[in-house]
Amino acid sequence: MLHLFMSNPGLVFTSESATVALGSRSLAGPLLRMSISRLRRKLIETGDPDPIRNVRGVGYVYEPEVLRPVAFPLSGDDGPRPS
């Protein structure tokens, strides 16, 4: 499962598409959620933030830190200016 996510960063996998891609019907439904939960736990143990995001009502997406959107300050709120 880790290989599937890391090979396709930014791609949202539905439960069905992940099951088909993994070639395992036994990972459907609750077993898939449990497997992703275990994978997340292992990845978080390394000290990095959770790279797997749940896309509500759709599925799961692997977003390593480099792919996550960056929040930019709003216009006029960009901090102190040099003198």
Protein Blocks (a to p, Z undefined) as FASTA:
>chain_A
ZZmmmmmghiacdfklmmmmnopaklgcjlmmmmmmmmmmmmmmnopacfbdcdehilcc
dddfklpccddddehiaojadZZ
